[in-house]
């Protein structure tokens, strides 16, 4: 799960993930790690999406002193990205 979160938090694309596993698997002898990471990644994205929804729909209303519109826009943009990713994998 930590690897999936690392990929998500650092915006690693597919090629970067492949390079990571190539190097990582030289030291770690666990053939299930790629499968487990692929399983956890959508859960990390879903968790993030739910947190962002809560932030945008509850926290801002409860804390009107939040004035940094740029941060709010970043949250909205990432929420959209998370949603689009989750929708793309449900169409498979």
C-alpha positions in Angstrom: 0.0 0.0 0.0 2.9 2.4 0.7 4.2 1.9 -2.8 0.8 2.7 -4.3 0.6 5.8 -2.1 4.1 6.8 -3.2 3.1 6.5 -6.8 0.0 8.6 -6.3 1.5 11.3 -4.2 4.4 11.8 -6.6 2.3 11.6 -9.9 4.4 8.7 -11.3 3.4 7.7 -14.7 3.4 4.1 -16.1 7.0 4.3 -17.3 8.3 5.7 -14.0 6.5 2.9 -12.2 8.1 0.3 -14.4 11.5 1.7 -13.7 10.8 1.8 -10.0 9.8 -1.9 -10.0 12.8 -2.9 -12.1 15.1 -1.4 -9.5 13.0 -2.3 -6.4 12.5 -5.9 -7.4 16.3 -6.4 -7.7 16.4 -6.0 -3.9 13.0 -7.4 -2.9 12.2 -10.9 -3.8 8.4 -10.7 -3.7 6.7 -11.5 -7.0 3.3 -10.4 -5.7 4.3 -6.8 -5.1 3.3 -5.5 -8.5 -0.1 -7.1 -8.3 -0.6 -5.9 -4.8 0.4 -2.3 -5.7 -2.0 -2.4 -8.7 -4.8 -3.5 -6.3 -4.1 -0.8 -3.7 -3.6 2.1 -6.1 -7.4 2.5 -7.0 -8.1 2.4 -3.2 -5.6 5.2 -2.6 -7.2 7.3 -5.3 -10.7 6.6 -3.9 -9.6 7.5 -0.4 -8.1 10.8 -1.8 -11.3 11.5 -3.8 -13.4 11.1 -0.7 -11.2 13.3 1.4 -11.2 16.0 -1.3 -15.0 15.9 -1.4 -15.2 16.3 2.3 -12.7 19.2 2.2 -14.7 21.0 -0.5 -18.2 20.3 0.8 -17.8 20.4 4.6 -14.5 22.0 5.7 -14.8 25.2 3.7 -18.4 25.7 5.0 -17.3 25.1 8.5 -14.1 27.3 8.1 -15.0 30.4 6.1 -11.6 31.8 7.0 -10.0 29.6 4.4 -9.0 32.2 1.8 -6.4 30.6 -0.3 -8.4 30.1 -3.5 -5.4 28.6 -5.3 -5.4 25.6 -2.8 -9.1 25.1 -3.4 -8.6 25.1 -7.1 -5.8 22.5 -6.7 -8.0 20.3 -4.7 -10.8 20.6 -7.3 -8.4 19.8 -10.1 -7.0 16.7 -8.3 -10.5 15.7 -7.5 -11.4 15.8 -11.1 -8.3 13.8 -12.0 -9.1 11.2 -9.4 -12.7 10.9 -10.6 -11.6 10.5 -14.2 -9.1 7.8 -13.3 -11.6 5.8 -11.3 -14.2 6.1 -14.1 -11.6 4.9 -16.6 -10.8 1.7 -14.7 -14.5 0.9 -14.2 -15.0 0.8 -17.9 -12.5 -2.0 -18.4 
